[in-house]
């Protein structure tokens, strides 16, 4: 525990795993997990904030590539159990699946009125050129930020990376080598860190009633597949994915504004899947832009067959939204109806 005098805010630092939490062992030069109870030794700048920092480390640590919904459930429960004790939460997470986790938590945490900030790094926190220190410092400062009335400035699930704060369900990983690993093609940053942190308050979602208690949703139905439309795709592949017995929903990653091949066999399989009561959700393969199936003749057949528009949602957000909605109800008609609504600011409607 790091206890500062004149405490203004209390932050729980949650380490799930990932590059940011690694430090080189001076004896054998291997990377080993960092002890976050000694965080001030590695990042002394944190000591300048008038806030209390406590840490919680998952055991065992989870590599980003091994993240499963069980981690999201554990995070939601951990935040719920500590919600009254802290003003904000900073989650250290591997970058590969960070956008999936941030999207999932955005739906699983209802009536959220405190910051939940995901961050990580491309280089370990012990490396000389690490981006981890700046990402962590900015995340803690944002998580601790309050307005003149004592309310959280950014009461959302977010990703903080490379001086930018993104809505968690709007971000995606775009770079595996540079420090600007994340971006948000369809929604502006909620904050930008320069000499000062500039908050774009017009884009931040604020709860209508901050007195509502936090509610978590941990029932998730993960029977979702993703089909990326591509030249040369075969009827066998399409039918296996769209009509699979164990699949309840399929995300179609289509071209441009929601376009796909118009060959009879393809449309027939789409209709077959809809007749089997499969939920088919259309998102674009493009980094930015929105699905509009009525715009071109190559998209209209999907709309007519019963495919639901994902509008401008990311694939990560679409997946998390389906997990959440399908876990809430076995009624596929209700799920399709709810997909048209912006539940946590994940689509521009």
PyMOL commands that set and color helices and strands:
alter all, ss='L'
color gray80, all
select helices_A, chain A and resi 19-21+36-42+44-48+64-66+69-82+98-108+132-144+168-170+201-203+235-242+264-275+297-305+315-328+332-339
alter helices_A, ss='H'
color red, helices_A
select strands_A, chain A and resi 9-15+22-24+31-33+51-57+88-92+109-110+115-119+157-161+164-167+172-173+182-183+191-193+197-199+215-216+224-228+249-254+279-284+308-309
alter strands_A, ss='S'
color yellow, strands_A
deselect
rebuild
show_as cartoon
